[in-house]
Amino acid sequence: MERKYEIETLPYRITAAADPRPHAREAFTTEFGGEAYADVAELCERSPVDVVYIATPPELHRAHAEIAARCGKHMVVEKPLALTLEDCEAMIECADRHGVRMLAGHTHSFDAPIRKMREVVRSGEIGDLVMVNTWNYNEFNHRSRLPKELETTRGPILNQGPHQVDVVRQIGGGLVASVRARVIEDSLSGCPGGYSCMLLFESGVPATLIYDGRSLFDTAELFWWVSEGGLDRDPDLNWKRRRAYQEKASLGRDGQAEALDRAKEEGRYGAQGETAAGETTPPPYQPFFGLTVVSCDQGTMRQSRNGVTVYGDGGPREIPLGQELRGRAAELAELYQGIVEDRPVFHDGRWAMATLEVCLAIVESSESGEEIALSRQVAVNDGPAA
Ligand SMILES: NC(=O)c1ccc[n+]([C@@H]2O[C@H](COP(=O)([O-])OP(=O)(O)OC[C@H]3O[C@@H](n4cnc5c(N)ncnc54)[C@H](O)[C@@H]3O)[C@@H](O)[C@H]2O)c1
């Protein structure tokens, strides 16, 4: 986990893509000069690529992962790994059967401050872990997307939940015993707007996960207005998104779908500003996916703008962190190392399935009013000792 990579020496090239939209294929060949296919199977069968990055809508992940595996391609699959545990199991089994590696793609557990907090917990320097608490309030529910996309992921639960659950599972070691949660509704979108979740690790350590994507309070207000990507976040973003959503809502469900379908067909391409190799110009701050506070029996710590602040007997102490490779670029480097060194990858399919199990338990617990016991948890892969 502590391995450092130089962006210039990243050992991969992007040479092919598949997308049913002609506009996206043209934009890809203009930017990367590679081959562009209308169909995933055609890409996997005809192109000699070694690794496929699956960033299609989550309900297609299983089909696309199975095609990639059958064609002998290693893969990164965006979060959530799939929408059901059965699909996750099928994907893992298929990847294993074809001898390819599947890395669960991008979640904020890869952020340097989160990995550092895991390292401090493991080192025991401020004692044993006693609890983890994480809060994220933002405008997720009113970002530009089709109403059915929000419904498919139950608002933020299956879309943003994997980030938050990965962060907490990683710090706590991975093995969650049970989940109790309540989902809150977003009256504007008619979808879940967030959740309040308490989980217990097998070790007995508790964690709370709070998510509210209704564009009201913004956690960044308590964190120097740092954004999810480590940039300056617009203090008015929540209100702007909420107002824009209210205007769009007046179009009705069909009108919204038509307007967004057109926008996607005509214009949307890539991650708008972020290159596949990651942020080549490092953002000024560390990424901030909400405030995570980690308590041990001799100290407490949280992320800071440029690292981690530890509160121990001697008062607050800052651990500065460099702008090392992060996010998707770090994950691609991780997958590359896993393949060439023939070692397990950090956050594989089983890890992602365990994370989805927690997210689905949030829904189930809220519906049933019960505490949900989990059965598919796996321990974090801490990698070689630093
Ligand atoms: N990790 C993160 O921070 C992050 C951020 C955004 C999205 N995501 C994930 O990425 C995935 C896609 O989300 P999005 O918001 O980019 O969705 P999107 O709808 O904007 O993009 C999906 C892309 O898949 C393409 N596509 C659709 N059907 C296809 C098919 N049959 N074959 C090939 N391509 C097809 C679409 O044309 C589009 O280019 C989701 O799993 C989402 O959770 C992750």
Ligand as a Chemical Component Dictionary entry (heavy atoms), coordinates in Angstrom:
data_LIG
# 
_chem_comp.id                   LIG 
_chem_comp.type                 NON-POLYMER 
_chem_comp.pdbx_formal_charge   0 
_chem_comp.three_letter_code    LIG 
# 
loop_
_chem_comp_atom.comp_id 
_chem_comp_atom.atom_id 
_chem_comp_atom.alt_atom_id 
_chem_comp_atom.type_symbol 
_chem_comp_atom.charge 
_chem_comp_atom.model_Cartn_x 
_chem_comp_atom.model_Cartn_y 
_chem_comp_atom.model_Cartn_z 
_chem_comp_atom.pdbx_ordinal 
LIG N1  N1  N 0  -15.404 6.062  -8.689  1  
LIG C1  C1  C 0  -15.962 7.216  -8.931  2  
LIG O1  O1  O 0  -15.639 8.207  -8.321  3  
LIG C2  C2  C 0  -17.010 7.272  -10.025 4  
LIG C3  C3  C 0  -17.437 8.484  -10.518 5  
LIG C4  C4  C 0  -18.409 8.460  -11.522 6  
LIG C5  C5  C 0  -18.908 7.247  -11.984 7  
LIG N2  N2  N 1  -18.467 6.087  -11.457 8  
LIG C6  C6  C 0  -18.989 4.784  -11.888 9  
LIG O2  O2  O 0  -18.779 4.640  -13.278 10 
LIG C7  C7  C 0  -19.856 3.894  -13.844 11 
LIG C8  C8  C 0  -20.516 4.741  -14.931 12 
LIG O3  O3  O 0  -21.069 5.915  -14.343 13 
LIG P1  P1  P 0  -21.214 7.292  -15.146 14 
LIG O4  O4  O 0  -21.787 8.266  -14.207 15 
LIG O5  O5  O -1 -19.927 7.613  -15.820 16 
LIG O6  O6  O 0  -22.320 6.851  -16.196 17 
LIG P2  P2  P 0  -22.579 7.427  -17.662 18 
LIG O7  O7  O 0  -23.937 6.945  -18.033 19 
LIG O8  O8  O 0  -22.273 8.868  -17.711 20 
LIG O9  O9  O 0  -21.471 6.693  -18.538 21 
LIG C9  C9  C 0  -21.580 5.362  -18.844 22 
LIG C10 C10 C 0  -20.849 5.131  -20.158 23 
LIG O10 O10 O 0  -21.085 3.782  -20.535 24 
LIG C11 C11 C 0  -21.455 3.783  -21.909 25 
LIG N3  N3  N 0  -22.257 2.600  -22.186 26 
LIG C12 C12 C 0  -23.567 2.400  -21.945 27 
LIG N4  N4  N 0  -23.943 1.186  -22.391 28 
LIG C13 C13 C 0  -22.835 0.597  -22.919 29 
LIG C14 C14 C 0  -22.577 -0.644 -23.544 30 
LIG N5  N5  N 0  -23.533 -1.563 -23.686 31 
LIG N6  N6  N 0  -21.341 -0.888 -23.985 32 
LIG C15 C15 C 0  -20.355 0.024  -23.824 33 
LIG N7  N7  N 0  -20.536 1.229  -23.248 34 
LIG C16 C16 C 0  -21.764 1.517  -22.797 35 
LIG C17 C17 C 0  -22.222 5.082  -22.105 36 
LIG O11 O11 O 0  -22.334 5.449  -23.450 37 
LIG C18 C18 C 0  -21.336 6.028  -21.298 38 
LIG O12 O12 O 0  -20.214 6.458  -22.036 39 
LIG C19 C19 C 0  -20.797 3.571  -12.673 40 
LIG O13 O13 O 0  -20.456 2.298  -12.176 41 
LIG C20 C20 C 0  -20.471 4.639  -11.668 42 
LIG O14 O14 O 0  -20.761 4.269  -10.326 43 
LIG C21 C21 C 0  -17.510 6.091  -10.499 44 
# 
loop_
_chem_comp_bond.comp_id 
_chem_comp_bond.atom_id_1 
_chem_comp_bond.atom_id_2 
_chem_comp_bond.value_order 
_chem_comp_bond.pdbx_ordinal 
LIG N1  C1  SING 1  
LIG C1  O1  DOUB 2  
LIG C1  C2  SING 3  
LIG C2  C3  SING 4  
LIG C2  C21 DOUB 5  
LIG C3  C4  DOUB 6  
LIG C4  C5  SING 7  
LIG C5  N2  DOUB 8  
LIG N2  C6  SING 9  
LIG N2  C21 SING 10 
LIG C6  O2  SING 11 
LIG C6  C20 SING 12 
LIG O2  C7  SING 13 
LIG C7  C8  SING 14 
LIG C7  C19 SING 15 
LIG C8  O3  SING 16 
LIG O3  P1  SING 17 
LIG P1  O4  DOUB 18 
LIG P1  O5  SING 19 
LIG P1  O6  SING 20 
LIG O6  P2  SING 21 
LIG P2  O7  DOUB 22 
LIG P2  O8  SING 23 
LIG P2  O9  SING 24 
LIG O9  C9  SING 25 
LIG C9  C10 SING 26 
LIG C10 O10 SING 27 
LIG C10 C18 SING 28 
LIG O10 C11 SING 29 
LIG C11 N3  SING 30 
LIG C11 C17 SING 31 
LIG N3  C12 SING 32 
LIG N3  C16 SING 33 
LIG C12 N4  DOUB 34 
LIG N4  C13 SING 35 
LIG C13 C14 SING 36 
LIG C13 C16 DOUB 37 
LIG C14 N5  SING 38 
LIG C14 N6  DOUB 39 
LIG N6  C15 SING 40 
LIG C15 N7  DOUB 41 
LIG N7  C16 SING 42 
LIG C17 O11 SING 43 
LIG C17 C18 SING 44 
LIG C18 O12 SING 45 
LIG C19 O13 SING 46 
LIG C19 C20 SING 47 
LIG C20 O14 SING 48 
# 
